């Protein structure tokens, strides 16, 4: 196994001009890139759920699944049955769901059925008081990870829920995940084990503790150089945002970001504007349909300044978009659970995979361009300036409320 440590530093080109634009959050960002992986891009549930089910059915030793939403629908039942089959074969099967995200989707009867079959399930921060506004309620487990036998991993933005069940639309939610094999899976393993250990002790469930045996180093499985980057409230508070900022600041030709919930702080917006000013083609593929009304209007308050700076904004209308992916030039791509908003960058547990591979970048770029061509429409600055006053008012009201609420809760956005 070849481990490569890449360090992005601020440097200068031959003209003496700063080549890498530094940002306020970090002057140095270090990511552990691991070579020899096979990473498969999965689009929507049609690709993801069959691959996940097959991997669970191959499990011999352990299955670990983390998801924000686990729904009691046809898709959820399908994955639950696969987990139960693995437990019946003697594999240790562990599931972590978020207490807020799964509150209205995962009934006690479904939990009981899985636990009777030998599946161990814990809830991250059970959301018991629906009308409580305590600060800790915003800290959620938003990542979507599966790890099987230390050999197969999945990371992405797809929850365990029928992705075509959103009312008033036929196509599935537009989303991505990756399946990975190779040495990087062993980077994933301690991450999921660590959260499980935290939860068993905070929930006084020590009987669920089990020490997994150490694995022999994994051999190469493919050509991909990749890194796992997570966000938590301890050692990795800014890692995903910093990875994005470094990639944007180092871009030379093109940036395409597809993100469902886009409400970045000033540092991120300045980084995009700076890239556009130096001639980089910057494209944002954002949610066009109204899913969460406040966020829809708050995001649109940012459009004017971004469009004026040369950033292209395209709204996806074909279905609800849930993607959290990006491609920068020919050698940097990310797929994961992290939105570009305060909840993902400042509060939630998230996980992304970053891939440094031209072929993978080309595949993701082609998929994004097809989505733009097939189901999206550009937002033009001249037309944007002519929108009704009522629409402008709603946008700035939502933006102001969002910024005020974050400040009151003690989360000032960068």
N, C-alpha and C positions, 0 to 999 in steps of 0.2 A: 504494500500500500504506500502510495506516495502522498504525503501531506504537504501542502503548499501554503505558506503564510504570506498573504499579500497585504501590504501596508500602503494606504493611499496617503501621500504626504503632499503638502503644498510645495510646488516647484516652479521653475521658470523655463521657457523655451529659449531658443537661440537669440530672440530679439530682446530678451530681458523682461518681457511681459509675463505677468502671472499666468501660468497655464491652468492651474487648478484654483478655483475660486474658493477661498476659505469661508466657512460659515460660523455663526456664533456658538452653535451647540458643541462643536468639537473641532480642534485643530488637527486631530489625529484619529482615524478610525481604523480598527483592526478587525478583520474577519478571517476566520479559519476556513480556507478553501481546501476541499478534499478531492483528490483525483480518483478516477477509475469507477465512476458511477454510471448507471443506466437510468435516465430520467425520461419518463413518458408523459407527455402533455395530455391531460384528460379534459374534455370540454363538456360541461353540463352533466346532469345525472345519467344521461344515456351512456356516457363513457365511464363515469366514476363508479356507479353502484354495482354493475357487473364485475368490474375489476376488484372492488373492495370485497364483494361477496366471495369471489373465487379465492382471494388471498386468505380470508378468514377460514374458508373450507380447507385450505392447505395447512393450517396451523397445527403444530405438534406440541409446542411448549407454552407459548404465551400469545395472547392478543390483548393489546391495549388500545382503547378508542377514547378519544376526547372530542366532544362536539358541543357547540353552543345550543343547538336544538336537536332533540331526538323526539320525533313525532310518532304518535300512534296512528299511522296511516299505512297504506299498502307498502310503501318504501321502508318505513320504520319497522313494520312487522317482518319484512323480508330480511333486513339486516339483523333484527333481534333473533330470528330463527337460526341464522348462520352463527351468531354468537353462542346460542344454546347448543348447537351441534358441536361446536368446538369445545365447550365445557364438558359435554357428554364424553368426548374423546379423551378427556383428562387434561386438556390445556388450561392454564390459569387465564381466565378471561376477566378483564377489568374495564369498566366503562365509567367515564367522568362526564357529567352533563352540567351545564350552567343552571343555577337556580332561578335565574330570571328568564333566560332564553327558552328553557324547556318547561317553565311553570305551567303554561296553558296547553302543552302538547303531550307531555308524558304523564299519563294517569297512574295512580298507585297500583291498579290492577296489572298494568304492563310491567311495572317494576317488580311486583311480587312474582309474576310468571318467570321473568328472567332470573331472579334470585333463587327461586325454587329449582331452576335448571342448573344452578351452579355459577351463574354469572354474578360477579361482584360489581356493585354499582354505588358510586358516591356522587353527591350533589355538591357542586362548588357554590358556596354562599347561598344557601336556600333563601328564597325571597318570600319571607313570611308576612311581612307588613306591607301591603300593597300601597299604602298612602304615606309611607315614611319617606322623608327627604334627607335622611342621613347620608353623609358624604360617602361612606363605605359602600353604599348600594351601587355606586357607579363602577366599582371595581369588579369586572366580570371576567369569566373564562371564555373568551371569544374564539380561541384557536380551534382548528379542525385537524386532528392528527390521528392516524392509525399506525400501529407498529406491530408486526407479526413476526414472532420468532427471532427478532433481531436481524432479519434478512430482508423484509419487505416493509416499506414505509409509504404513507400517503400524507401529503400536506396540501392544504388549499383553502378554498372559501366555501365549500359545499357542505351544508348541514345534512343530517339524516332526516330528510323530509322530502316528500314528493315535490319535485321542482316545477311541476305544472299545476300546483293546487292554488296558486294565487288567483283570487276572483277576477273576472272580467278580462281574462286573456288566455289565449290558447297555447302559444309557444312556451317552452320551459324558460325558467330564469336563466339569464346569460351568466355563466360562471365557469371557473376553472379549478383544477387541482392537478397535482403531479403524483405519479407512482414512481418510487425510487427503489433501486437495489444497489448494493455495493457498500463501500466503507462508510458512506454518510449515514446509513441507517443506524450505525453504532453511535453516531453523534446524537441521534434522535432518542435512543433508548434511555440514557440517563435523565433526559429532560422529562419524559413522561413518568419515569419511576420517581423522580423527585417530587413532582406534584402529588402523586399518589401517596407518598410518605407523609407529606404535609397534611393532606386531607384525613388520613386515618388517625392521626394524632389530634388534630383539631376537632374531629368528630367523635373522639373517644372510641374508635373502632379498631383497636390494636390487634384484634383477632384476625383482621384482614391482612396483616403484615406478612410478607413472604419475600425472602431474599433470593432473587434470581441468580443463577450461576453466571459466572463470567464467561464471555464468549471468546473464542479464538479470533484473532484479527481477520476481518473479511478480505477476501481477494478482490481484484478488479472485476467489475461486472459490465463496464461500458466505457465510453470515451469522455464522459462529462465531468468537468470541474465545477464543483458546487459547494455552497455553504448553507448551513442552517442558521437563521438569525431569528431570535425570539425577543419579545418584549415582556418584562415583568416589572415588579416594583422594587427590586433589589439591585442586582448587578447589571441588569440589561434594560434600564429604564428608557434609553434613547436609541438603542441599537438599530431598530428598523428605520426610524426617521433619519438617523445619521447615514445609514446605507443608501437611502433614497437621495439625500442631499449630496453625498459624495458622487453618486452616479450622475446626477444632474449637473453638478459643477464640473465634472470631467467630460461631459458630452461634447462631441465635435460636429455631429451631423444631424441626428434625429432622436427625439424623445417621444414615445407614445405611452401615455398612462391611461389605463382604463380603471375607473374606481367608482364604486356604487355610491359612497357617501363621502363627499369631497368638501371639507371645510378646514383647510390648512391655516396655520398661523402666518404671520408676516414674513418670517424667515424663509419658509417654504415658497411663498408666493414671489418673494424677491429672487430666489434662486431660479425659478422658472422664467421670470422676466429677464434676468441676466443672461440665461442661456439663449433666449430668443434674440436679445440685443446683439449677441456675438455671432448670429447667423444660424443657430441651431433651429431646425424645424421642430416646434413643440406642439404636440397635439394632445388634448385632453378629451377622452371619451367618457362622458358622464351620463348619469341617470336622466332620462328625458321625461319619464312618467312620474306622476306624483305618488310616491309611496308613503313618505313621512312628510306631512305638509310643512312643518316648521323647517326641517332641514332643506327641503326643496327650495323654499324661499331664501333661506340664509345663504345657501350655496350661490344662488343667482345674484346676490348682492356683490359677489366677487367678480362677476363676469366682465363688467365694464373695464376695470383696471387691467385685467388679464388680456382681454381682447386688444385694448389700446397698446399694450406692451408687445404685441406680436404673437401672443399665444393663440393657437387655433382651438376653439371649443366646438365639440360635436356632441349632440345629444342623441342617446339611443332610445328609440321609441318602440321597437318591434315587440319587446317584452320587458319585464322588469329586469334590470341589470344588477347583478350581485358580484361582479368580478372585482378582484383586487390584484391587478397584474400590471407590469410595465416592461418595456423594451427600450434600451438605450444603445444607440449605434448598433454595431454588429457583434458585440461581445458581452452584453450585460442584460439579464432578464430576471424578473422576480415573479413568483406566483405564491399567494398565501392568503391569510385571513385578515390582514391589516388594512383597514380603510385609511384614508388620509384625512383624519378628523381628530378632535381632541380625545374621543373615547378610545380609539385605537392607539394613538401616539402617547397618551398620558395615563390611561387608566386600566385598560384591559390586558389580559394575557393573550398574546398573539404569536403566530409563527409563520414565517415566510421561508421559502427556498430561493436562493440567488444562484443563477446558472451562468457560468462564463463559457459559452459555447456558441459559435456562429450558426451552426445548423439549428440548434434549439431556438435561438433568437429569431432566425428566419421563419421558423414554423409558427411561433407565437405572433410575430409581426404579420404574417400572412393571414392568420386567423382573425386578428384584430381588424385588418383592412377589409376582410370579407364582411365582418360585422358592420363596419362603417358603411360599406357599399350597400348592404342588404337591408339594414334596419335603422339607419341613423340620418340625422340632418345637421348641417353646420349652422352655427349661430354667427351672424354677420354683425360687425360693429355698427354699421350705419343703421341697420334695422333695429338693433338693440337700443340705440339711442332714442328711437321713436316709440318705444313701448309705453303703454298708458301710465299715467301718474299713480293710479291705484296699485299697479303692479310694482312700481318702484318703491312705493311706500311700504308694501307688504315685505319686500325683500330687505329693506333696511331695518324695518321693525324686527323681523326675525333675526337678522344679524346682530342687532343691538341686544336683544333678549339673550341670545346665545352667549355673547361675550360677557354680558353682565352676570348671567347665571354661573359661568365658569369662574369668574372672579369672586363671587360670593362664596362659592364652594371651595375656594382656595386653590383653583387650578388656572392661574393666568397663562394664556396661550402665547407661545413664542411668536 
